[in-house]
Amino acid sequence: MKIDAQLAATIAAVIDEGGFEAAARRLHITQSAVSQRVKVVEQQIGRAVVVRSRPVRATEAGEALVRLARQVELLEHDAQVAFGLGDADVTAEARVRVPLAVNADSMATWFLAPIARVARQHPIDVDLHRDDQDYTARMLESGEVMAAVTSEAEPVGGSAVTPLGVLEYRAMATADYIGRWLADGVSDDALRRAPFVDFDRRDTLQQGWLRARGIDPWSVPRHYVPASHDFSQAVRLGLGWGLIPVPQASDDLIELGEPRIRVPLYWQQWNLRSPLLDTIAAEVAAEARSVLAPY
Protein backbone atom coordinates (compact mmCIF):
# COMPACT_ATOMS: atom_id res chain seq x y z
CA MET A 1 0.00 0.00 0.00
CA LYS A 2 1.38 3.42 -1.00
CA ILE A 3 0.45 6.45 1.09
CA ASP A 4 0.23 9.67 -0.89
CA ALA A 5 2.59 12.26 0.65
CA GLN A 6 0.04 15.05 0.11
CA LEU A 7 -2.59 13.12 2.06
CA ALA A 8 -0.14 12.47 4.91
CA ALA A 9 0.75 16.18 4.95
CA THR A 10 -2.95 17.01 5.24
CA ILE A 11 -3.29 14.77 8.30
CA ALA A 12 -0.26 16.47 9.85
CA ALA A 13 -1.79 19.90 9.19
CA VAL A 14 -5.08 18.86 10.82
CA ILE A 15 -3.22 17.66 13.93
CA ASP A 16 -0.87 20.66 14.05
CA GLU A 17 -3.68 23.18 13.71
CA GLY A 18 -6.14 21.32 15.93
CA GLY A 19 -8.99 21.15 13.42
CA PHE A 20 -10.16 20.94 9.81
CA GLU A 21 -10.92 24.64 9.33
CA ALA A 22 -7.51 25.81 10.55
CA ALA A 23 -5.79 23.14 8.47
CA ALA A 24 -7.68 24.37 5.39
CA ARG A 25 -6.40 27.92 5.97
CA ARG A 26 -2.82 26.67 6.31
CA LEU A 27 -3.05 24.53 3.18
CA HIS A 28 -4.96 27.19 1.15
CA ILE A 29 -7.75 24.76 0.28
CA THR A 30 -11.37 24.44 1.37
CA GLN A 31 -12.44 22.73 4.57
CA SER A 32 -14.41 20.28 2.42
CA ALA A 33 -11.21 19.34 0.57
CA VAL A 34 -9.44 18.68 3.88
CA SER A 35 -12.31 16.46 5.03
CA GLN A 36 -12.25 14.60 1.73
CA ARG A 37 -8.51 13.94 1.99
CA VAL A 38 -8.88 12.61 5.52
CA LYS A 39 -11.74 10.38 4.37
CA VAL A 40 -9.63 9.03 1.49
CA VAL A 41 -6.80 8.12 3.87
CA GLU A 42 -9.14 6.44 6.34
CA GLN A 43 -10.75 4.43 3.56
CA GLN A 44 -7.37 3.50 2.18
CA ILE A 45 -5.93 2.14 5.42
CA GLY A 46 -9.22 0.96 6.87
CA ARG A 47 -9.07 2.80 10.18
CA ALA A 48 -9.61 6.23 11.71
CA VAL A 49 -6.62 8.56 11.69
CA VAL A 50 -8.05 11.44 13.73
CA VAL A 51 -10.26 11.69 16.80
CA ARG A 52 -12.77 14.38 15.94
CA SER A 53 -12.58 16.19 19.26
CA ARG A 54 -11.64 19.79 20.10
CA PRO A 55 -8.81 20.03 19.39
CA VAL A 56 -8.53 17.14 16.96
CA ARG A 57 -6.20 14.37 18.11
CA ALA A 58 -4.34 11.72 16.13
CA THR A 59 -5.09 8.04 16.56
CA GLU A 60 -2.19 5.59 16.61
CA ALA A 61 -2.53 5.26 12.83
CA GLY A 62 -2.69 9.05 12.54
CA GLU A 63 0.53 9.42 14.53
CA ALA A 64 2.29 7.16 12.04
CA LEU A 65 1.06 9.35 9.18
CA VAL A 66 2.19 12.53 10.95
CA ARG A 67 5.67 11.03 11.38
CA LEU A 68 5.69 10.12 7.68
CA ALA A 69 4.65 13.62 6.63
CA ARG A 70 7.30 15.31 8.77
CA GLN A 71 10.04 12.98 7.53
CA VAL A 72 9.07 13.55 3.88
CA GLU A 73 9.10 17.32 4.40
CA LEU A 74 12.52 17.13 6.04
CA LEU A 75 13.96 14.95 3.27
CA GLU A 76 12.53 17.25 0.61
CA HIS A 77 14.32 20.20 2.20
CA ASP A 78 17.59 18.28 2.34
CA ALA A 79 17.17 17.34 -1.33
CA GLN A 80 16.60 20.99 -2.29
CA VAL A 81 19.83 21.92 -0.53
CA ALA A 82 21.63 19.10 -2.36
CA PHE A 83 20.25 20.43 -5.65
CA GLY A 84 21.90 23.76 -4.89
CA LEU A 85 18.73 25.73 -4.20
CA GLY A 86 19.47 28.59 -1.80
CA ASP A 87 17.13 30.11 0.76
CA ALA A 88 16.07 32.76 -1.75
CA ASP A 89 14.71 30.02 -4.01
CA VAL A 90 12.46 28.60 -1.29
CA THR A 91 8.83 29.73 -1.37
CA ALA A 92 6.72 30.25 1.75
CA GLU A 93 4.94 26.96 1.05
CA ALA A 94 8.27 25.12 0.83
CA ARG A 95 9.58 26.30 4.21
CA VAL A 96 10.16 23.43 6.61
CA ARG A 97 8.04 23.21 9.73
CA VAL A 98 10.25 22.01 12.60
CA PRO A 99 8.30 20.95 15.70
CA LEU A 100 10.52 20.55 18.77
CA ALA A 101 9.75 19.73 22.41
CA VAL A 102 11.58 21.45 25.26
CA ASN A 103 11.14 21.93 28.98
CA ALA A 104 10.19 25.40 30.20
CA ASP A 105 13.41 26.17 32.07
CA SER A 106 15.62 25.27 29.09
CA MET A 107 13.47 27.46 26.86
CA ALA A 108 13.79 30.35 29.32
CA THR A 109 17.54 30.07 29.87
CA TRP A 110 19.45 28.70 26.87
CA PHE A 111 17.46 26.88 24.17
CA LEU A 112 16.17 29.76 22.04
CA ALA A 113 19.64 31.10 21.12
CA PRO A 114 20.76 28.07 19.05
CA ILE A 115 17.33 27.79 17.41
CA ALA A 116 17.52 31.44 16.37
CA ARG A 117 20.97 30.86 14.85
CA VAL A 118 19.64 28.00 12.74
CA ALA A 119 16.59 30.03 11.68
CA ARG A 120 18.87 32.79 10.37
CA GLN A 121 20.57 30.29 8.07
CA HIS A 122 17.73 28.00 7.00
CA PRO A 123 14.09 28.53 5.87
CA ILE A 124 12.45 26.86 8.85
CA ASP A 125 9.29 27.56 10.82
CA VAL A 126 9.94 26.48 14.40
CA ASP A 127 7.01 25.08 16.36
CA LEU A 128 8.03 24.72 20.02
CA HIS A 129 6.07 22.43 22.34
CA ARG A 130 6.69 23.03 26.05
CA ASP A 131 6.37 20.35 28.69
CA ASP A 132 8.22 18.96 31.68
CA GLN A 133 11.52 17.31 30.74
CA ASP A 134 10.15 13.98 32.01
CA TYR A 135 7.38 14.07 29.37
CA THR A 136 8.85 15.70 26.25
CA ALA A 137 10.10 12.35 24.90
CA ARG A 138 6.49 11.16 24.59
CA MET A 139 5.91 13.81 21.92
CA LEU A 140 8.89 12.46 19.98
CA GLU A 141 7.56 8.94 20.26
CA SER A 142 4.13 9.94 18.94
CA GLY A 143 5.60 11.85 15.99
CA GLU A 144 4.31 15.17 17.28
CA VAL A 145 7.85 16.56 17.24
CA MET A 146 11.09 15.79 15.39
CA ALA A 147 13.36 16.20 18.39
CA ALA A 148 13.17 16.94 22.11
CA VAL A 149 15.15 18.11 25.10
CA THR A 150 14.41 15.41 27.65
CA SER A 151 15.62 13.91 30.91
CA GLU A 152 15.44 10.42 29.39
CA ALA A 153 18.80 8.91 28.45
CA GLU A 154 17.28 5.81 26.83
CA PRO A 155 16.25 6.39 23.20
CA VAL A 156 12.52 6.27 22.49
CA GLY A 157 11.23 4.73 19.28
CA GLY A 158 14.71 4.18 17.84
CA SER A 159 15.73 7.81 18.25
CA ALA A 160 19.30 9.05 18.41
CA VAL A 161 20.46 10.46 21.77
CA THR A 162 23.05 13.17 22.47
CA PRO A 163 24.01 14.10 26.06
CA LEU A 164 23.65 17.84 26.67
CA GLY A 165 24.64 18.47 30.28
CA VAL A 166 23.06 19.14 33.65
CA LEU A 167 20.65 21.93 34.51
CA GLU A 168 21.31 22.65 38.18
CA TYR A 169 18.73 24.16 40.52
CA ARG A 170 19.15 25.89 43.88
CA ALA A 171 16.44 26.50 46.47
CA MET A 172 16.31 30.29 46.80
CA ALA A 173 14.28 33.10 48.33
CA THR A 174 14.49 36.84 48.97
CA ALA A 175 15.92 38.34 52.15
CA ASP A 176 12.48 39.72 53.07
CA TYR A 177 10.89 36.30 52.64
CA ILE A 178 13.58 34.68 54.80
CA GLY A 179 13.09 37.36 57.46
CA ARG A 180 9.36 36.62 57.56
CA TRP A 181 9.29 32.83 57.32
CA LEU A 182 12.79 31.55 58.11
CA ALA A 183 14.16 34.14 60.52
CA ASP A 184 15.34 31.49 62.99
CA GLY A 185 16.97 29.36 60.30
CA VAL A 186 15.99 26.97 57.54
CA SER A 187 14.70 24.33 59.93
CA ASP A 188 12.32 21.50 59.13
CA ASP A 189 9.60 23.06 61.30
CA ALA A 190 9.96 26.42 59.54
CA LEU A 191 9.90 24.80 56.08
CA ARG A 192 6.67 23.02 56.92
CA ARG A 193 5.01 26.42 57.43
CA ALA A 194 6.81 28.47 54.77
CA PRO A 195 4.94 28.61 51.42
CA PHE A 196 6.84 27.68 48.27
CA VAL A 197 6.26 28.29 44.57
CA ASP A 198 5.45 25.21 42.47
CA PHE A 199 5.53 25.22 38.67
CA ASP A 200 2.54 22.96 38.05
CA ARG A 201 1.08 19.68 39.24
CA ARG A 202 3.46 17.64 37.07
CA ASP A 203 6.61 19.31 38.34
CA THR A 204 8.35 17.45 41.17
CA LEU A 205 11.48 19.56 41.75
CA GLN A 206 10.33 21.45 44.84
CA GLN A 207 8.71 18.31 46.21
CA GLY A 208 11.95 16.39 45.72
CA TRP A 209 13.93 19.05 47.59
CA LEU A 210 11.56 18.86 50.55
CA ARG A 211 11.56 15.04 50.56
CA ALA A 212 15.36 15.05 50.59
CA ARG A 213 15.12 17.00 53.84
CA GLY A 214 12.61 14.52 55.27
CA ILE A 215 9.55 16.78 54.82
CA ASP A 216 6.22 15.66 53.35
CA PRO A 217 5.68 18.22 50.57
CA TRP A 218 1.90 17.82 50.57
CA SER A 219 1.66 19.30 54.05
CA VAL A 220 3.42 22.52 52.96
CA PRO A 221 1.49 25.54 51.54
CA ARG A 222 2.27 26.33 47.90
CA HIS A 223 1.49 28.65 45.01
CA TYR A 224 1.27 27.39 41.40
CA VAL A 225 2.95 29.61 38.80
CA PRO A 226 3.19 27.63 35.52
CA ALA A 227 5.64 29.74 33.48
CA SER A 228 9.40 29.80 33.93
CA HIS A 229 9.94 33.57 33.88
CA ASP A 230 6.85 34.19 36.01
CA PHE A 231 7.95 31.45 38.41
CA SER A 232 11.30 33.12 39.07
CA GLN A 233 9.56 36.50 39.27
CA ALA A 234 7.17 35.12 41.90
CA VAL A 235 10.16 34.01 43.99
CA ARG A 236 11.78 37.43 43.55
CA LEU A 237 8.56 39.11 44.70
CA GLY A 238 8.59 37.04 47.90
CA LEU A 239 5.57 34.90 47.11
CA GLY A 240 7.50 31.83 48.24
CA TRP A 241 10.81 30.03 47.94
CA GLY A 242 11.51 28.02 44.82
CA LEU A 243 14.12 26.06 42.91
CA ILE A 244 15.77 28.47 40.49
CA PRO A 245 17.89 27.25 37.53
CA VAL A 246 21.49 28.39 38.01
CA PRO A 247 21.42 30.49 34.79
CA GLN A 248 18.50 32.47 36.29
CA ALA A 249 20.05 32.92 39.75
CA SER A 250 21.05 36.45 40.77
CA ASP A 251 22.30 38.44 43.75
CA ASP A 252 18.79 39.42 44.86
CA LEU A 253 18.12 35.81 45.91
CA ILE A 254 19.64 33.86 48.79
CA GLU A 255 20.23 30.12 48.66
CA LEU A 256 18.42 28.16 51.38
CA GLY A 257 20.85 25.26 51.45
CA GLU A 258 21.32 21.71 50.24
CA PRO A 259 20.50 19.71 48.30
CA ARG A 260 21.15 21.23 44.92
CA ILE A 261 18.96 19.48 42.39
CA ARG A 262 20.72 18.31 39.22
CA VAL A 263 18.64 17.41 36.16
CA PRO A 264 20.60 15.68 33.36
CA LEU A 265 19.32 16.68 29.93
CA TYR A 266 19.57 14.89 26.59
CA TRP A 267 18.75 15.68 22.98
CA GLN A 268 16.70 12.99 21.31
CA GLN A 269 15.84 13.19 17.61
CA TRP A 270 14.52 10.92 14.92
CA ASN A 271 17.10 8.40 13.84
CA LEU A 272 16.96 9.83 10.32
CA ARG A 273 19.98 11.14 8.46
CA SER A 274 19.10 14.76 7.77
CA PRO A 275 21.62 17.59 7.39
CA LEU A 276 19.05 20.10 8.68
CA LEU A 277 18.17 18.09 11.78
CA ASP A 278 21.87 17.41 12.40
CA THR A 279 22.59 21.15 12.13
CA ILE A 280 19.92 21.89 14.74
CA ALA A 281 21.34 19.17 17.00
CA ALA A 282 24.88 20.54 16.67
CA GLU A 283 23.81 24.08 17.55
CA VAL A 284 21.77 22.89 20.52
CA ALA A 285 24.65 20.75 21.83
CA ALA A 286 27.14 23.61 21.45
CA GLU A 287 24.93 26.02 23.37
CA ALA A 288 24.27 23.42 26.06
CA ARG A 289 28.01 22.93 26.58
CA SER A 290 28.45 26.66 27.21
CA VAL A 291 25.54 26.98 29.66
CA LEU A 292 24.86 23.66 31.38
CA ALA A 293 27.02 21.98 34.00
CA PRO A 294 28.90 18.78 33.07
CA TYR A 295 27.53 15.41 34.16
C-alpha positions, 0 to 999 in steps of 0.5 A, spaced: 500 500 500 502 506 497 500 512 502 500 519 498 505 524 501 500 530 500 494 526 504 499 524 509 501 532 509 494 534 510 493 529 516 499 532 519 496 539 518 489 537 521 493 535 527 498 541 528 492 546 527 487 542 531 482 542 526 479 541 519 478 549 518 484 551 521 488 546 516 484 548 510 487 555 511 494 553 512 493 549 506 490 554 502 484 549 500 477 548 502 475 545 509 471 540 504 477 538 501 481 537 507 475 532 510 475 529 503 482 527 503 482 525 511 476 520 508 480 518 502 486 516 507 481 512 512 478 508 507 485 507 504 488 504 510 481 501 513 481 505 520 480 512 523 486 517 523 483 522 527 479 523 533 474 528 531 474 532 538 476 539 540 482 540 538 482 534 533 487 528 536 491 523 532 489 516 533 495 511 533 494 510 525 494 518 525 501 518 529 504 514 524 502 518 518 504 525 521 511 522 522 511 520 515 509 527 513 514 530 517 520 525 515 518 527 507 518 534 508 525 534 512 527 529 506 525 534 501 528 540 504 535 536 504 534 534 497 533 541 495 539 543 498 543 538 495 540 540 488 543 547 490 537 551 491 538 557 496 534 560 501 532 565 496 529 560 491 524 557 497 517 559 497 513 560 503 509 553 502 516 550 501 519 552 508 520 546 513 516 546 519 520 544 525 516 541 531 521 541 537 519 539 544 523 542 550 522 543 557 520 550 560 526 552 564 531 550 558 526 554 553 527 560 558 535 560 559 538 557 553 534 553 548 532 559 544 539 562 542 541 556 538 534 555 534 535 562 532 541 561 529 539 555 525 533 560 523 537 565 520 541 560 516 535 555 513 528 557 511 524 553 517 518 555 521 519 552 528 514 550 532 516 549 540 512 544 544 513 546 552 512 540 557 516 537 563 523 534 561 520 527 564 514 528 558 517 531 552 520 524 549 512 522 549 511 527 543 517 524 539 515 517 540 508 519 537 511 523 531 508 530 534 515 533 534 522 531 530 526 532 536 526 533 544 530 536 550 528 530 555 531 527 561 530 520 558 537 517 556 534 511 553 532 512 546 525 512 544 522 509 538 529 508 535 531 515 536 538 518 536 540 520 543 546 526 544 548 528 552 547 535 553 549 536 560 546 538 567 541 543 569 542 545 576 537 548 581 538 551 587 532 552 592 532 560 593 528 566 596 528 573 597 531 576 604 524 579 606 521 572 605 527 569 609 526 574 614 518 573 615 518 565 614 525 563 616 528 568 621 530 562 625 533 558 620 531 553 615 529 548 619 524 543 618 519 546 622 519 552 619 519 549 612 513 546 613 510 552 614 513 556 609 509 557 602 513 555 596 512 556 589 510 550 584 511 550 577 505 545 576 502 539 578 506 535 574 513 538 576 516 534 582 522 539 583 520 542 589 517 536 592 523 532 591 527 538 595 523 537 601 523 530 601 530 530 601 530 534 607 525 529 610 519 533 609 512 531 606 511 536 601 503 535 601 503 538 608 506 545 605 502 551 603 504 552 595 502 557 590 502 554 582 505 559 577 506 555 571 511 559 566 518 559 567 519 567 567 513 568 572 515 562 576 522 566 578 519 572 578 514 570 583 520 568 587 523 574 587 517 578 589 517 574 595 511 569 594 515 563 596 521 560 595 523 556 589 528 552 585 531 556 580 535 554 575 542 556 576 542 560 569 536 564 572 540 565 579 542 572 581 544 576 587 537 578 589 536 571 591 539 567 597 540 560 597 536 556 602 541 550 602 542 543 600 540 539 596 542 542 589 537 538 584 541 536 578 537 534 572 541 531 566 538 533 559 539 529 553 537 531 545 533 525 542 531 526 535 529 521 529 534 516 527 533 519 520 539 522 516 538 529 515 543 535 514 538 540 517 536 536 523 543 534 524 545 542 524 539 543 529 542 538 533 549 541 533 547 548 535 543 545 541 549 541 543 554 547 542 549 552 546 548 546 552 556 545 553 556 553 554 551 553 559 549 547 562 554 543 568 557 537 566 555 530 568 
